[in-house]
Amino acid sequence: MSQTARVGKVWPGRVCAYALIILLVPVLTAACRPAENRLSRIRNDIERFVADKDADIGVAVIVDGVDTLSVNGDCRYPMMSVYKFPIAMAVAEKCRVRGLSFSDSVLVDPGIIVADTYSPMLERYPSMLSESVVMTLDTLLVYAMQHSDNNASDILLDWVDSPAVVDEYIKWMGHDDMDVVWSEAEMYEDNTRSYDNSTTPLEMARLIDAFDTQFDDSLSMRLKSIMESCSTGADRLAAPLAGAGAVVGHKTGTGFTLPDGRLMALNDVGYVHLADGTHYSMAVFVARSGYSQAETAAIIAGISQMVYDAIVKIPN
């Protein structure tokens, strides 16, 4: 199926220019990439760092849209709440197609609300369990992206129509190594479904990099401001960047505890803009961790520190 035909099915009447840019980027950057990746000197360090960890760890970094660092970057990992990022992108695209803004409202039916899932929004609006509530898309996006609220995410997923629509949208943009299959409520019913909502670190880093560098309309800028105010996962990617004058926009994901006591997944993905103008996108996925959540977060922070230290030492 052609790109135009595919998007025509999902987003009627729209041919998105962003997809054409994304498809051209690998060709353009390949021509200007140095013979030896300037981050290659720390790849072995990261490999050694993760080798003795009681967890499956995947890392991908794209610096200035050119240089790529990858450790287990082609392996599949469950996204968990990281998948709320492509959902938010699909919400923005539907708004573009229909001429809407994030200030437009959604009627929330109580039938879609799950009482015992992670939902700060439900704590704030308990009446949602028994009566319909009108909420703006912006409010729902803030809860879903800043606070990782599962109910808010499912309301947005229902608003764009289904997980299949989000999946088709991201694949139309050229990101085939990413699957959106289930809602949060469906994953709550059967935890093993979380493995189907998966991606590779490289694919997620590519999506984050494209969003950061190529999406600059007002809706995308609002999503970026939400991601740059994320209230979850401050002990992960952003931890070593505190006080560095960096801008960090990110989305976290946290998995269930498995029957053997391991943590299914702990993830963080995002973009970083340093004070000197350097920017990079980064995805770290940790699966089947034998450590506590705090210890696993420290692993992500440690990798983020290594990448930051290497980038600031790269000569201009």
VOVOBA-264288 format. One line per 2 residues: number of its first residue (from 1); for each residue x, y, z of N, C-alpha, C. Coordinates in nm, 2 decimals, decimal comma. Layout:
BEGIN
NUM) X/Y/Z/X/Y/Z/X/Y/Z ~ ...
***
This chain:
BEGIN
1) 0,09/-0,12/0,00/0,00/0,00/0,00/0,09/0,12/0,00 ~ 0,06/0,22/-0,08/0,14/0,34/-0,09/0,12/0,43/0,03
3) 0,21/0,52/0,06/0,20/0,61/0,17/0,07/0,69/0,16 ~ 0,04/0,74/0,04/-0,08/0,82/0,03/-0,21/0,74/0,05
5) -0,21/0,62/0,00/-0,33/0,54/0,02/-0,35/0,50/0,16 ~ -0,24/0,48/0,23/-0,25/0,44/0,37/-0,30/0,55/0,46
7) -0,25/0,67/0,44/-0,29/0,78/0,52/-0,43/0,82/0,48 ~ -0,47/0,80/0,36/-0,60/0,83/0,31/-0,71/0,75/0,39
9) -0,67/0,63/0,42/-0,76/0,54/0,49/-0,77/0,58/0,64 ~ -0,66/0,63/0,70/-0,67/0,66/0,84/-0,71/0,81/0,86
11) -0,65/0,90/0,78/-0,68/1,04/0,80/-0,73/1,10/0,67 ~ -0,86/1,08/0,64/-0,92/1,11/0,51/-0,88/1,26/0,47
13) -0,84/1,26/0,34/-0,82/1,39/0,28/-0,69/1,46/0,31 ~ -0,60/1,39/0,38/-0,47/1,46/0,42/-0,35/1,38/0,37
15) -0,26/1,45/0,31/-0,13/1,39/0,28/-0,03/1,47/0,36 ~ 0,03/1,41/0,46/0,11/1,48/0,56/0,25/1,50/0,51
17) 0,30/1,63/0,50/0,43/1,66/0,45/0,54/1,61/0,54 ~ 0,50/1,59/0,67/0,60/1,54/0,77/0,66/1,41/0,73
19) 0,57/1,32/0,68/0,61/1,18/0,64/0,72/1,19/0,53 ~ 0,70/1,28/0,44/0,80/1,29/0,33/0,93/1,33/0,38
21) 0,93/1,42/0,48/1,06/1,47/0,54/1,12/1,35/0,61 ~ 1,04/1,28/0,68/1,10/1,17/0,76/1,16/1,06/0,67
23) 1,10/1,04/0,56/1,15/0,94/0,46/1,28/0,98/0,40 ~ 1,30/1,11/0,38/1,42/1,16/0,32/1,53/1,18/0,41
25) 1,51/1,19/0,54/1,62/1,21/0,64/1,73/1,11/0,63 ~ 1,70/0,97/0,63/1,81/0,88/0,62/1,90/0,90/0,50
27) 1,84/0,94/0,39/1,92/0,96/0,27/2,02/1,08/0,29 ~ 1,96/1,19/0,34/2,04/1,31/0,36/2,15/1,29/0,46
29) 2,11/1,23/0,57/2,21/1,22/0,68/2,32/1,12/0,65 ~ 2,28/1,01/0,57/2,38/0,91/0,54/2,50/0,98/0,46
31) 2,46/1,08/0,38/2,57/1,14/0,29/2,66/1,22/0,37 ~ 2,62/1,27/0,49/2,71/1,36/0,56/2,76/1,30/0,69
33) 2,73/1,17/0,71/2,77/1,10/0,84/2,92/1,08/0,83 ~ 3,00/1,11/0,93/3,14/1,08/0,93/3,17/0,93/0,91
35) 3,29/0,90/0,86/3,32/0,76/0,84/3,31/0,68/0,97 ~ 3,34/0,74/1,08/3,34/0,67/1,21/3,24/0,75/1,30
37) 3,14/0,68/1,35/3,05/0,75/1,44/3,12/0,82/1,56 ~ 3,09/0,94/1,58/3,16/1,01/1,69/3,12/0,97/1,83
39) 3,02/0,88/1,84/2,99/0,83/1,97/3,04/0,68/1,98 ~ 3,11/0,63/1,88/3,15/0,49/1,89/3,24/0,46/2,00
41) 3,31/0,56/2,05/3,41/0,54/2,16/3,34/0,51/2,29 ~ 3,21/0,54/2,31/3,15/0,50/2,43/3,05/0,38/2,42
43) 3,04/0,33/2,29/2,95/0,22/2,27/3,00/0,10/2,36 ~ 3,13/0,07/2,35/3,18/-0,04/2,43/3,16/-0,02/2,58
45) 3,17/0,11/2,62/3,15/0,14/2,76/3,01/0,11/2,81 ~ 2,91/0,14/2,72/2,77/0,11/2,76/2,75/-0,04/2,75
47) 2,81/-0,10/2,65/2,79/-0,25/2,64/2,84/-0,32/2,77 ~ 2,96/-0,27/2,81/3,02/-0,33/2,94/2,93/-0,29/3,06
49) 2,87/-0,17/3,06/2,79/-0,13/3,17/2,66/-0,22/3,18 ~ 2,60/-0,25/3,07/2,48/-0,33/3,07/2,50/-0,48/3,08
51) 2,62/-0,52/3,04/2,65/-0,67/3,03/2,63/-0,74/3,16 ~ 2,67/-0,68/3,27/2,66/-0,76/3,40/2,53/-0,72/3,47
53) 2,44/-0,65/3,41/2,31/-0,62/3,48/2,21/-0,73/3,47 ~ 2,14/-0,75/3,57/2,03/-0,85/3,58/1,91/-0,80/3,51
55) 1,92/-0,77/3,38/1,81/-0,71/3,31/1,84/-0,71/3,16 ~ 1,74/-0,70/3,08/1,76/-0,68/2,93/1,75/-0,53/2,90
57) 1,86/-0,48/2,84/1,86/-0,33/2,83/1,89/-0,30/2,68 ~ 1,81/-0,20/2,63/1,84/-0,15/2,49/1,85/0,00/2,49
59) 1,94/0,05/2,42/1,97/0,19/2,41/1,99/0,24/2,27 ~ 1,93/0,35/2,24/1,96/0,42/2,11/1,97/0,57/2,13
61) 2,06/0,63/2,06/2,08/0,78/2,07/2,11/0,83/1,93 ~ 2,05/0,94/1,90/2,07/1,01/1,77/2,11/1,15/1,80
63) 2,24/1,19/1,76/2,29/1,32/1,79/2,28/1,41/1,67 ~ 2,22/1,53/1,69/2,21/1,63/1,58/2,15/1,57/1,45
65) 2,07/1,47/1,47/2,01/1,40/1,35/2,10/1,33/1,26 ~ 2,23/1,31/1,31/2,33/1,25/1,22/2,39/1,12/1,28
67) 2,45/1,13/1,39/2,52/1,02/1,45/2,43/0,93/1,54 ~ 2,45/0,80/1,53/2,36/0,71/1,60/2,44/0,62/1,68
69) 2,41/0,60/1,81/2,46/0,51/1,90/2,36/0,40/1,93 ~ 2,39/0,28/1,93/2,29/0,17/1,95/2,35/0,06/2,03
71) 2,29/0,01/2,13/2,32/-0,11/2,20/2,20/-0,19/2,22 ~ 2,19/-0,30/2,16/2,07/-0,38/2,15/1,95/-0,30/2,09
73) 1,99/-0,21/2,00/1,89/-0,11/1,94/1,79/-0,17/1,85 ~ 1,81/-0,29/1,80/1,71/-0,36/1,71/1,63/-0,46/1,78
75) 1,64/-0,47/1,91/1,56/-0,57/1,99/1,43/-0,51/2,03 ~ 1,33/-0,59/2,04/1,19/-0,54/2,07/1,18/-0,54/2,22
77) 1,11/-0,43/2,27/1,08/-0,41/2,41/0,94/-0,36/2,43 ~ 0,87/-0,40/2,54/0,74/-0,35/2,56/0,75/-0,20/2,60
79) 0,66/-0,12/2,53/0,67/0,03/2,55/0,61/0,07/2,68 ~ 0,51/0,00/2,73/0,43/0,04/2,85/0,38/0,19/2,82
81) 0,39/0,28/2,91/0,33/0,41/2,89/0,40/0,50/2,79 ~ 0,52/0,45/2,75/0,59/0,53/2,64/0,49/0,53/2,52
83) 0,41/0,44/2,50/0,32/0,43/2,38/0,22/0,55/2,39 ~ 0,21/0,62/2,50/0,12/0,73/2,50/0,17/0,85/2,42
85) 0,30/0,84/2,39/0,36/0,94/2,30/0,31/0,93/2,16 ~ 0,32/0,82/2,09/0,26/0,81/1,96/0,11/0,83/1,96
87) 0,04/0,80/2,07/-0,10/0,83/2,08/-0,13/0,98/2,08 ~ -0,04/1,05/2,15/-0,06/1,20/2,15/-0,03/1,26/2,01
89) 0,07/1,20/1,94/0,10/1,24/1,81/-0,02/1,22/1,72 ~ -0,09/1,11/1,73/-0,21/1,08/1,65/-0,33/1,17/1,69
91) -0,34/1,21/1,81/-0,44/1,31/1,85/-0,41/1,44/1,78 ~ -0,29/1,48/1,78/-0,25/1,61/1,72/-0,29/1,60/1,57
93) -0,26/1,49/1,51/-0,28/1,47/1,36/-0,43/1,48/1,33 ~ -0,51/1,41/1,41/-0,66/1,42/1,39/-0,71/1,56/1,41
95) -0,65/1,64/1,50/-0,69/1,78/1,51/-0,65/1,86/1,39 ~ -0,54/1,83/1,33/-0,50/1,90/1,21/-0,60/1,87/1,09
97) -0,63/1,74/1,08/-0,72/1,70/0,97/-0,86/1,76/0,99 ~ -0,91/1,78/1,11/-1,04/1,83/1,13/-1,05/1,98/1,16
99) -0,93/2,04/1,17/-0,93/2,18/1,20/-0,96/2,21/1,34 ~ -0,93/2,12/1,43/-0,96/2,14/1,57/-0,83/2,19/1,65
101) -0,85/2,22/1,77/-0,74/2,25/1,86/-0,75/2,17/1,99 ~ -0,64/2,18/2,07/-0,65/2,11/2,20/-0,74/2,17/2,30
103) -0,79/2,29/2,27/-0,89/2,35/2,35/-1,03/2,29/2,33 ~ -1,05/2,21/2,22/-1,18/2,15/2,20/-1,21/2,04/2,30
105) -1,33/2,01/2,32/-1,37/1,93/2,43/-1,41/1,79/2,39 ~ -1,40/1,70/2,48/-1,44/1,56/2,46/-1,54/1,52/2,57
107) -1,65/1,45/2,53/-1,75/1,40/2,63/-1,70/1,27/2,68 ~ -1,67/1,25/2,81/-1,62/1,13/2,86/-1,73/1,05/2,92
109) -1,75/0,93/2,87/-1,86/0,84/2,92/-1,80/0,76/3,04 ~ -1,87/0,75/3,15/-1,82/0,67/3,26/-1,79/0,53/3,23
111) -1,85/0,48/3,12/-1,82/0,34/3,09/-1,68/0,31/3,05 ~ -1,60/0,41/3,01/-1,47/0,39/2,96/-1,37/0,40/3,08
113) -1,41/0,45/3,19/-1,32/0,47/3,31/-1,30/0,34/3,39 ~ -1,17/0,31/3,42/-1,14/0,20/3,50/-1,10/0,25/3,64
115) -1,17/0,20/3,74/-1,16/0,25/3,87/-1,02/0,23/3,94 ~ -0,97/0,11/3,92/-0,85/0,07/3,99/-0,72/0,07/3,91
117) -0,71/0,15/3,80/-0,59/0,16/3,73/-0,52/0,29/3,78 ~ -0,40/0,31/3,73/-0,33/0,43/3,77/-0,39/0,56/3,71
119) -0,45/0,64/3,79/-0,52/0,76/3,73/-0,53/0,87/3,83 ~ -0,43/0,96/3,83/-0,44/1,08/3,91/-0,56/1,17/3,87
121) -0,60/1,16/3,74/-0,72/1,23/3,70/-0,85/1,19/3,77 ~ -0,86/1,06/3,79/-0,98/1,01/3,86/-0,98/1,05/4,00
123) -0,87/1,06/4,07/-0,86/1,12/4,20/-0,91/1,26/4,21 ~ -0,88/1,33/4,10/-0,92/1,48/4,10/-1,07/1,49/4,06
125) -1,11/1,40/3,97/-1,25/1,41/3,93/-1,32/1,27/3,95 ~ -1,35/1,24/4,08/-1,41/1,11/4,11/-1,55/1,09/4,05
127) -1,62/1,20/4,01/-1,75/1,19/3,95/-1,75/1,12/3,82 ~ -1,63/1,11/3,76/-1,62/1,04/3,63/-1,66/0,90/3,63
129) -1,66/0,84/3,74/-1,70/0,70/3,76/-1,85/0,68/3,74 ~ -1,93/0,79/3,76/-2,08/0,77/3,76/-2,15/0,86/3,67
131) -2,08/0,96/3,61/-2,15/1,05/3,52/-2,06/1,10/3,41 ~ -2,12/1,14/3,30/-2,04/1,20/3,19/-1,98/1,33/3,23
133) -1,85/1,35/3,18/-1,78/1,47/3,21/-1,72/1,53/3,08 ~ -1,72/1,66/3,07/-1,67/1,72/2,95/-1,53/1,77/2,99
135) -1,43/1,73/2,91/-1,29/1,77/2,93/-1,22/1,81/2,80 ~ -1,13/1,91/2,81/-1,06/1,95/2,69/-0,95/1,84/2,65
137) -0,92/1,84/2,52/-0,81/1,75/2,48/-0,68/1,79/2,55 ~ -0,66/1,92/2,57/-0,54/1,96/2,64/-0,53/1,90/2,78
139) -0,64/1,91/2,85/-0,64/1,85/2,99/-0,61/1,70/2,99 ~ -0,67/1,63/2,89/-0,64/1,49/2,88/-0,50/1,46/2,84
141) -0,44/1,54/2,75/-0,30/1,52/2,71/-0,21/1,55/2,83 ~ -0,24/1,65/2,91/-0,15/1,68/3,02/-0,15/1,56/3,12
143) -0,27/1,50/3,15/-0,28/1,39/3,24/-0,21/1,27/3,18 ~ -0,23/1,24/3,05/-0,17/1,13/2,99/-0,02/1,14/2,97
145) 0,03/1,25/2,93/0,17/1,27/2,90/0,26/1,31/3,02 ~ 0,20/1,41/3,10/0,28/1,45/3,22/0,27/1,36/3,33
147) 0,15/1,30/3,36/0,13/1,22/3,47/0,11/1,07/3,44 ~ 0,12/1,04/3,31/0,10/0,90/3,27/-0,03/0,83/3,31
149) -0,13/0,91/3,31/-0,27/0,87/3,35/-0,32/0,77/3,25 ~ -0,36/0,65/3,30/-0,41/0,54/3,21/-0,55/0,57/3,15
151) -0,64/0,63/3,24/-0,77/0,66/3,19/-0,77/0,77/3,09 ~ -0,69/0,87/3,11/-0,67/0,98/3,01/-0,62/0,93/2,88
153) -0,53/0,84/2,88/-0,47/0,78/2,76/-0,58/0,70/2,69 ~ -0,66/0,62/2,76/-0,76/0,55/2,69/-0,88/0,63/2,63
155) -0,91/0,74/2,70/-1,01/0,84/2,65/-0,95/0,90/2,51 ~ -0,83/0,93/2,51/-0,77/0,99/2,39/-0,76/0,88/2,28
157) -0,73/0,76/2,32/-0,72/0,65/2,22/-0,86/0,62/2,16 ~ -0,96/0,63/2,24/-1,10/0,61/2,20/-1,14/0,73/2,10
159) -1,09/0,85/2,14/-1,12/0,97/2,06/-1,07/0,96/1,91 ~ -0,95/0,90/1,90/-0,89/0,89/1,77/-0,95/0,77/1,70
161) -1,02/0,68/1,77/-1,09/0,57/1,72/-1,05/0,44/1,78 ~ -0,92/0,40/1,78/-0,87/0,27/1,82/-0,72/0,26/1,82
163) -0,66/0,16/1,89/-0,52/0,14/1,87/-0,47/0,12/1,73 ~ -0,56/0,05/1,65/-0,52/0,03/1,51/-0,50/0,15/1,43
165) -0,58/0,26/1,46/-0,56/0,39/1,39/-0,43/0,45/1,43 ~ -0,39/0,45/1,55/-0,26/0,50/1,59/-0,15/0,42/1,53
167) -0,16/0,29/1,53/-0,06/0,20/1,47/-0,04/0,23/1,32 ~ -0,16/0,25/1,25/-0,15/0,28/1,10/-0,08/0,41/1,08
169) -0,11/0,51/1,17/-0,06/0,64/1,15/0,10/0,64/1,16 ~ 0,15/0,57/1,27/0,29/0,57/1,29/0,36/0,49/1,18
171) 0,30/0,39/1,13/0,36/0,31/1,02/0,36/0,39/0,89 ~ 0,25/0,47/0,87/0,25/0,55/0,75/0,36/0,66/0,75
173) 0,40/0,70/0,87/0,51/0,79/0,88/0,65/0,72/0,86 ~ 0,64/0,59/0,85/0,77/0,52/0,82/0,83/0,44/0,94
175) 0,75/0,43/1,05/0,81/0,36/1,17/0,75/0,22/1,18 ~ 0,80/0,13/1,10/0,74/0,00/1,10/0,78/-0,09/1,22
177) 0,89/-0,06/1,29/0,93/-0,14/1,40/0,86/-0,09/1,53 ~ 0,73/-0,06/1,52/0,66/-0,01/1,64/0,52/-0,05/1,62
179) 0,46/-0,12/1,73/0,32/-0,17/1,72/0,24/-0,12/1,84 ~ 0,13/-0,06/1,80/0,03/-0,02/1,90/-0,10/-0,11/1,88
181) -0,12/-0,19/1,98/-0,23/-0,30/1,96/-0,34/-0,29/2,07 ~ -0,30/-0,26/2,19/-0,40/-0,26/2,30/-0,41/-0,13/2,38
183) -0,53/-0,11/2,44/-0,55/0,00/2,53/-0,49/-0,03/2,67 ~ -0,48/0,07/2,75/-0,44/0,05/2,89/-0,54/-0,05/2,96
185) -0,67/-0,03/2,94/-0,76/-0,12/3,01/-0,75/-0,26/2,96 ~ -0,72/-0,28/2,83/-0,69/-0,42/2,78/-0,57/-0,48/2,84
187) -0,46/-0,40/2,85/-0,34/-0,45/2,92/-0,36/-0,48/3,06 ~ -0,45/-0,40/3,13/-0,47/-0,43/3,27/-0,55/-0,56/3,29
189) -0,63/-0,59/3,19/-0,71/-0,72/3,20/-0,61/-0,84/3,18 ~ -0,51/-0,82/3,09/-0,42/-0,93/3,06/-0,28/-0,87/3,05
191) -0,20/-0,88/3,15/-0,07/-0,81/3,15/0,02/-0,85/3,03 ~ 0,00/-0,98/2,98/0,09/-1,03/2,87/0,07/-0,95/2,74
193) -0,05/-0,88/2,73/-0,07/-0,80/2,61/0,03/-0,68/2,60 ~ 0,09/-0,65/2,71/0,19/-0,54/2,71/0,30/-0,57/2,62
195) 0,33/-0,69/2,60/0,44/-0,73/2,51/0,41/-0,70/2,36 ~ 0,28/-0,69/2,33/0,24/-0,66/2,19/0,26/-0,51/2,16
197) 0,24/-0,42/2,26/0,27/-0,28/2,24/0,42/-0,26/2,25 ~ 0,49/-0,28/2,14/0,63/-0,29/2,15/0,70/-0,21/2,04
199) 0,83/-0,19/2,06/0,91/-0,12/1,96/1,06/-0,15/1,99 ~ 1,15/-0,10/1,90/1,29/-0,11/1,93/1,34/0,02/1,97
201) 1,45/0,02/2,05/1,50/0,15/2,09/1,54/0,24/1,97 ~ 1,59/0,19/1,86/1,62/0,27/1,75/1,50/0,33/1,68
203) 1,39/0,25/1,67/1,27/0,31/1,61/1,21/0,42/1,70 ~ 1,21/0,40/1,83/1,16/0,51/1,91/1,25/0,63/1,91
205) 1,38/0,61/1,91/1,47/0,73/1,90/1,45/0,80/1,77 ~ 1,42/0,73/1,66/1,39/0,79/1,53/1,26/0,87/1,54
207) 1,16/0,82/1,60/1,03/0,89/1,61/1,05/1,01/1,69 ~ 1,12/1,00/1,81/1,14/1,12/1,89/1,22/1,22/1,82
209) 1,32/1,18/1,75/1,41/1,28/1,67/1,33/1,35/1,57 ~ 1,24/1,27/1,49/1,16/1,34/1,39/1,06/1,44/1,45
211) 1,00/1,40/1,56/0,91/1,49/1,63/0,98/1,61/1,68 ~ 1,10/1,60/1,73/1,17/1,71/1,79/1,21/1,81/1,68
213) 1,26/1,76/1,57/1,33/1,84/1,47/1,24/1,88/1,35 ~ 1,13/1,81/1,33/1,05/1,83/1,21/0,90/1,88/1,23
215) 0,86/1,86/1,35/0,72/1,90/1,38/0,72/2,03/1,46 ~ 0,68/2,14/1,40/0,69/2,27/1,47/0,56/2,35/1,46
217) 0,45/2,29/1,42/0,32/2,36/1,43/0,28/2,38/1,57 ~ 0,17/2,46/1,59/0,13/2,50/1,73/0,09/2,38/1,81
219) 0,03/2,28/1,75/-0,01/2,16/1,83/0,11/2,08/1,87 ~ 0,21/2,06/1,79/0,33/1,99/1,83/0,41/2,07/1,93
221) 0,41/2,20/1,92/0,48/2,28/2,02/0,42/2,27/2,16 ~ 0,28/2,26/2,16/0,21/2,24/2,28/0,25/2,10/2,34
223) 0,25/2,00/2,26/0,29/1,86/2,31/0,43/1,87/2,36 ~ 0,52/1,94/2,30/0,66/1,95/2,35/0,66/2,02/2,49
225) 0,58/2,12/2,50/0,58/2,19/2,63/0,53/2,10/2,74 ~ 0,43/2,01/2,70/0,38/1,91/2,80/0,49/1,81/2,84
227) 0,56/1,76/2,74/0,67/1,66/2,76/0,78/1,72/2,84 ~ 0,81/1,85/2,82/0,92/1,92/2,89/0,88/1,95/3,03
229) 0,75/1,92/3,07/0,71/1,94/3,21/0,66/1,81/3,27 ~ 0,71/1,70/3,21/0,68/1,57/3,26/0,71/1,55/3,41
231) 0,61/1,50/3,48/0,62/1,49/3,63/0,66/1,35/3,67 ~ 0,67/1,26/3,58/0,71/1,12/3,61/0,86/1,10/3,56
233) 0,93/1,01/3,63/1,06/0,96/3,59/1,17/1,07/3,60 ~ 1,16/1,16/3,69/1,27/1,25/3,71/1,40/1,19/3,75
235) 1,40/1,06/3,79/1,52/0,99/3,83/1,57/0,90/3,72 ~ 1,52/0,93/3,59/1,57/0,85/3,48/1,66/0,93/3,39
237) 1,61/0,95/3,26/1,69/1,03/3,17/1,73/1,17/3,21 ~ 1,64/1,23/3,28/1,66/1,37/3,31/1,75/1,39/3,44
239) 1,77/1,29/3,51/1,84/1,30/3,64/1,98/1,36/3,63 ~ 2,07/1,32/3,54/2,20/1,38/3,53/2,20/1,51/3,46
241) 2,09/1,56/3,41/2,09/1,68/3,33/2,04/1,80/3,42 ~ 2,00/1,77/3,54/1,95/1,88/3,63/2,07/1,97/3,65
243) 2,04/2,10/3,63/2,14/2,20/3,66/2,23/2,22/3,54 ~ 2,21/2,15/3,43/2,30/2,16/3,31/2,25/2,26/3,21
245) 2,14/2,33/3,24/2,08/2,42/3,15/2,02/2,36/3,02 ~ 1,99/2,23/3,03/1,94/2,15/2,92/1,78/2,15/2,92
247) 1,73/2,14/2,80/1,58/2,13/2,79/1,56/1,98/2,76 ~ 1,47/1,92/2,84/1,45/1,77/2,83/1,30/1,75/2,81
249) 1,26/1,69/2,70/1,12/1,65/2,68/1,12/1,50/2,68 ~ 1,04/1,43/2,76/1,04/1,29/2,76/0,91/1,22/2,80
251) 0,91/1,09/2,78/0,79/1,01/2,83/0,84/0,88/2,88 ~ 0,79/0,85/3,00/0,83/0,73/3,07/0,73/0,62/3,05
253) 0,78/0,50/3,09/0,69/0,38/3,09/0,73/0,29/3,20 ~ 0,63/0,23/3,27/0,66/0,15/3,38/0,57/0,02/3,38
255) 0,63/-0,09/3,39/0,56/-0,22/3,37/0,51/-0,28/3,50 ~ 0,44/-0,39/3,48/0,39/-0,47/3,59/0,50/-0,55/3,65
257) 0,47/-0,60/3,78/0,56/-0,69/3,84/0,53/-0,83/3,80 ~ 0,62/-0,91/3,75/0,60/-1,04/3,69/0,59/-1,14/3,81
259) 0,53/-1,26/3,78/0,51/-1,36/3,88/0,64/-1,40/3,95 ~ 0,76/-1,39/3,88/0,88/-1,42/3,95/0,95/-1,30/4,02
261) 0,87/-1,19/4,04/0,92/-1,08/4,11/0,99/-0,98/4,03 ~ 1,02/-1,01/3,91/1,10/-0,91/3,82/1,00/-0,80/3,77
263) 1,06/-0,69/3,74/0,99/-0,58/3,68/0,98/-0,60/3,53 ~ 0,86/-0,60/3,48/0,84/-0,63/3,33/0,92/-0,53/3,25
265) 0,91/-0,40/3,28/0,98/-0,30/3,20/0,99/-0,17/3,28 ~ 1,09/-0,09/3,25/1,11/0,04/3,30/1,18/0,12/3,19
267) 1,11/0,22/3,14/1,16/0,29/3,02/1,16/0,44/3,03 ~ 1,24/0,50/2,95/1,23/0,65/2,93/1,28/0,68/2,80
269) 1,21/0,77/2,73/1,25/0,82/2,59/1,23/0,96/2,59 ~ 1,32/1,03/2,51/1,30/1,18/2,50/1,40/1,24/2,42
271) 1,40/1,38/2,41/1,49/1,46/2,34/1,56/1,55/2,44 ~ 1,68/1,59/2,41/1,76/1,68/2,49/1,82/1,79/2,41
273) 1,80/1,92/2,45/1,87/2,03/2,39/1,97/2,09/2,49 ~ 2,09/2,09/2,45/2,20/2,14/2,54/2,21/2,29/2,52
275) 2,28/2,36/2,61/2,29/2,50/2,61/2,38/2,55/2,49 ~ 2,47/2,46/2,44/2,55/2,50/2,33/2,49/2,47/2,19
277) 2,36/2,43/2,19/2,29/2,41/2,07/2,28/2,26/2,02 ~ 2,37/2,18/2,08/2,36/2,04/2,05/2,23/1,98/2,09
279) 2,17/1,89/2,01/2,05/1,82/2,05/2,06/1,67/2,02 ~ 2,00/1,59/2,10/2,00/1,45/2,08/1,87/1,39/2,13
281) 1,83/1,28/2,06/1,72/1,20/2,10/1,77/1,07/2,16 ~ 1,70/1,01/2,26/1,75/0,90/2,33/1,63/0,81/2,38
283) 1,65/0,68/2,37/1,55/0,58/2,41/1,63/0,48/2,49 ~ 1,58/0,45/2,62/1,64/0,35/2,70/1,53/0,26/2,75
285) 1,53/0,13/2,71/1,43/0,03/2,76/1,50/-0,07/2,84 ~ 1,44/-0,10/2,96/1,49/-0,20/3,05/1,38/-0,30/3,07
287) 1,40/-0,43/3,03/1,30/-0,53/3,05/1,35/-0,64/3,15 ~ 1,25/-0,70/3,21/1,28/-0,81/3,30/1,39/-0,78/3,40
289) 1,37/-0,66/3,47/1,48/-0,62/3,56/1,46/-0,70/3,69 ~ 1,58/-0,74/3,74/1,58/-0,81/3,87/1,61/-0,71/3,98
291) 1,60/-0,58/3,96/1,62/-0,48/4,06/1,49/-0,41/4,10 ~ 1,50/-0,33/4,20/1,38/-0,25/4,24/1,36/-0,14/4,13
293) 1,24/-0,08/4,14/1,22/0,03/4,04/1,32/0,14/4,06 ~ 1,36/0,18/4,18/1,45/0,28/4,20/1,59/0,24/4,15
295) 1,63/0,12/4,17/1,76/0,07/4,12/1,76/0,06/3,96 ~ 1,65/0,03/3,91/1,64/0,02/3,76/1,64/0,16/3,70
297) 1,57/0,25/3,77/1,58/0,39/3,72/1,72/0,45/3,73 ~ 1,80/0,40/3,83/1,94/0,45/3,84/2,02/0,40/3,72
299) 1,99/0,28/3,67/2,05/0,23/3,55/2,03/0,32/3,43 ~ 1,90/0,36/3,41/1,87/0,45/3,30/1,95/0,58/3,32
301) 1,95/0,63/3,44/2,02/0,76/3,47/2,17/0,75/3,45 ~ 2,22/0,63/3,48/2,36/0,61/3,46/2,40/0,61/3,31
303) 2,31/0,55/3,23/2,33/0,55/3,08/2,32/0,69/3,03 ~ 2,22/0,76/3,08/2,20/0,90/3,03/2,32/0,99/3,07
305) 2,38/0,96/3,19/2,50/1,03/3,23/2,62/1,01/3,13 ~ 2,64/0,88/3,10/2,74/0,84/3,01/2,73/0,91/2,87
307) 2,61/0,91/2,82/2,58/0,97/2,69/2,61/1,12/2,70 ~ 2,56/1,19/2,80/2,58/1,33/2,82/2,72/1,37/2,83
309) 2,80/1,29/2,91/2,94/1,32/2,93/3,01/1,31/2,80 ~ 2,98/1,21/2,72/3,05/1,19/2,59/3,02/1,30/2,50
311) 2,89/1,34/2,49/2,85/1,45/2,40/2,91/1,58/2,43 ~ 2,92/1,62/2,56/2,98/1,75/2,59/3,13/1,75/2,57
313) 3,19/1,63/2,56/3,33/1,63/2,54/3,37/1,61/2,39 ~ 3,27/1,60/2,30/3,29/1,59/2,16/3,35/1,72/2,11
315) 3,46/1,72/2,05/3,51/1,85/1,99/3,43/1,90/1,88 ~ 3,41/2,03/1,87/3,33/2,09/1,76/3,41/2,08/1,63
***
